[in-house]
Amino acid sequence: MAQECPRVSTLLSRIGDKWTVLVVMLLREGPRRFSELKREIGGISQRMLTSTLRGLERDGLVTRTVYPTTPPRVEYELTRLGHALREPVEALGDWALAHLDVIDRARRDFDARAEANAAAPTSGAVRVVKLQSRSPPSRK
């Protein structure tokens, strides 16, 4: 199991990335061209979308098809493995949508507490507690 941790970590980094989630959500309906994905995602740079799509293709989640037209038409589509990822990605997206208000409230509360703590005057004194280590009983 410990040997698998780096591999799992790498994979979770890929599929847990916000751009990956958005790309998978868009490709669930069928093939899309690069420009369609870029336009529909919004806020993603061409470089980041290219990197995300290449990573998904490398991991076997997306196929890239180039059509011999002028200019060349390129489409991206989920593979069978990519479609298997749809359910957990959709569940994550649904969870996020269902909890946006609660999370926004938690963030506001946290930020307000942090701001109040930062504004509170301090005496400059720091309380240090030294823990005494107990010696094990002696054996006689």
N, C-alpha and C positions, 0 to 999 in steps of 0.2 A: 504494500500500500504506500509506504513512504517513497518508494521509487517512482510512483505514479504522480506524486504531488506536483513536481515541476511541469509535467505534461498537462495535468488538469488545470493548473494555474494559468498556463499559457492559453489554453482553450477558453477558460472562463474570461480571461482578459479580452479575447476576441469577441465572444458572443455576448458579453455583458457591456460592451462599448455602446455608447448612446447612438453612434452613427450606424453600427451594425443592426441594432434594434430597429431603427427607422428604415433602413434598406430592406430588411427582411419583411417588415410590415408592408412596404410598398410592393415588393415582388410577390407577395402572396396571391395577388390577383392575376399574375401572369408576367410575361417578359416586358421589360422596359428598356428604353434607350438611355444612355448616359445623361443626355440633356434633360430628359423627363425626370429622372431621379434627382438631378441637381436642382431643377426648378421646384419640384414638389417637396423636397427636404427643406430647402431654404436655409441659409446660414452656413452651409457647408462649402468649403473651398473645393476647387477642382482637384487640387492635390490630395486633400483628405478623402474625397469620394473615390478617387483612383486607388489610393492606398487601401481603403476599406474594401472595395470590390476585389482587388488583387488578393487580399488576405482571405476573403470569403471563397474566392476561386481556389486558392491554394489549399484551403481546408476542406474542399469538396462540397461546399454549401451552395455555390453559385456556378453556373456555366456562362461562358462568354462566347457568343456566336458572332462572327464577322461575315457580313453578306457582301459579295463582290459587286458592289454598285459604286457609282461615282457621285458624291464621295462615299466611301465605305460606310455601311450602316452596321452598328454594333449593338447587340442586345444582350441583356443580362437576365438570367432566369434562375429560380431556385431549383436545385437538384432534388432528388428524392430525400437525401439527407437534410437539405435545407428546408424542405417542407416538414420534416419531422421536428425541426426546431421551431416551427411556427407556433405550436401549442404553448410551449413554455414562454416564448416571447410575447405572445398575445396575452397570456395570463399576467405577465409582468407589466405590460402596458395597461391592462384593465385594472390591476392593483394600483398602479400609479394614478390613473385617472380617478379612481374611487377615493383615493386618500389625499388628493392635492390640497383640499381645504385644511385638513387636519395637519398636514405637514407644514403648510404655510403658517398656520397658527403656532405650531411648535417652534418654527424658526423665529417668528416675531417675538414670542415669549423669551426664547433663549437670548436673542439679540438685546432685548430690553434689560434682561438680568445682567448680561455682560456689560452693557453700557452703564447701568446703575453701579455695578461693582467697580468699574473703571473710574467713575466720577466720585466714589465714596472716598473721603479723606482717610489716610492711613497715618498711623503714629510713627511709622518707620521701624517699630519694634517687630521682631520676628521671634516667634516662640519655637524653640528647638527642644525636641524631646529625644533624650538619649535612652536607647533601649539597653538594658543590662542583659548580657548573655549569662545564662545559668550554666554552671559547670555540671557535668554529669556526676551523679553520686560516685564516690570513690569505692572501689571494690577492695574489700579486706580479706 
